[in-house]
């Protein structure tokens, strides 16, 4: 399970670089009874280099899907992933 979309990254020279079909992967999920943190990796491709990682926080439903699937479902509700597709 992963997402894909064109993603912009700022370089250390303050210029944006666009990556088409950026591979977006939930790498780690840490959960308590009610909250989760998902560490999301942005990669150049499925087997490519990791370009960036970001944490995302969401409410965890202990009776729901597994935490990784819940993380993907949460990401898909965020405006920054509005154009993302499943891959």
matplotlib code that plots the C-alpha trace (Angstrom):
import matplotlib.pyplot as plt

x = [0.0, 1.3, 0.3, 1.7, 1.5, 3.6, 5.4, 7.4, 10.5, 12.5, 16.2, 18.9, 19.3, 15.6, 14.5, 11.6, 12.1, 9.1, 9.1, 6.5, 5.0, 6.6, 6.1, 4.6, 4.9, 3.9, 7.1, 6.4, 3.2, 3.3, 0.0, -1.6, -5.2, -6.5, -3.8, -1.3, 1.8, 2.6, 6.1, 5.7, 8.6, 8.6, 10.6, 11.7, 10.2, 9.2, 12.8, 14.3, 15.9, 14.1, 13.8, 12.1, 10.2, 7.3, 5.2, 1.4, -0.9, -4.3, -7.0, -6.7, -9.7, -8.6, -11.7, -11.0, -8.6, -4.9, -3.0, -1.1, -4.3, -5.8, -2.8, -3.3, -7.0, -6.1, -3.5, -6.1, -8.3, -5.6, -5.6, -1.9, -2.8, -5.9, -4.4, -2.7, -3.6, -3.2, -0.4]
y = [0.0, 3.4, 6.7, 8.5, 12.1, 14.9, 16.4, 19.6, 19.7, 22.7, 22.3, 23.8, 26.5, 27.6, 26.3, 23.9, 20.5, 18.6, 14.8, 13.2, 10.0, 10.5, 7.3, 8.1, 5.3, 5.0, 3.7, 3.5, 3.9, 4.4, 4.0, 4.4, 3.5, 6.7, 8.4, 7.5, 9.0, 7.9, 8.6, 9.1, 8.7, 10.5, 8.6, 9.2, 5.8, 2.6, 1.4, 4.9, 7.2, 8.6, 12.4, 13.4, 12.1, 13.8, 12.9, 12.9, 12.6, 11.1, 9.6, 5.8, 3.5, 0.5, -1.4, -0.3, -1.3, -2.0, 1.2, 1.4, 1.3, 3.9, 6.1, 5.9, 6.6, 9.7, 10.9, 10.8, 13.2, 15.9, 18.7, 18.1, 14.6, 15.6, 14.4, 11.3, 7.9, 4.5, 2.4]
z = [0.0, -1.0, -2.6, -5.7, -6.8, -8.1, -5.1, -4.7, -2.5, -1.5, -2.0, 0.3, -2.4, -1.9, -5.3, -5.7, -7.4, -8.7, -8.6, -10.8, -9.4, -6.0, -4.0, -0.6, 1.9, 5.6, 7.0, 10.8, 12.8, 16.6, 18.4, 21.8, 22.6, 20.9, 18.9, 16.2, 14.6, 11.1, 9.8, 6.0, 3.6, 0.3, -2.3, -5.8, -6.8, -5.1, -4.9, -5.2, -2.8, 0.2, -0.4, 2.8, 5.9, 7.7, 10.8, 10.6, 13.6, 13.6, 15.8, 16.1, 16.1, 18.1, 16.7, 13.1, 10.3, 11.1, 12.0, 8.7, 6.7, 9.0, 8.4, 4.6, 4.9, 7.0, 4.6, 1.8, 3.7, 3.8, 1.2, 0.4, -0.8, -2.8, -6.1, -4.7, -6.2, -4.6, -6.0]

ax = plt.figure().add_subplot(projection="3d")
ax.plot(x, y, z, "-o")
ax.set_aspect("equal")
plt.show()
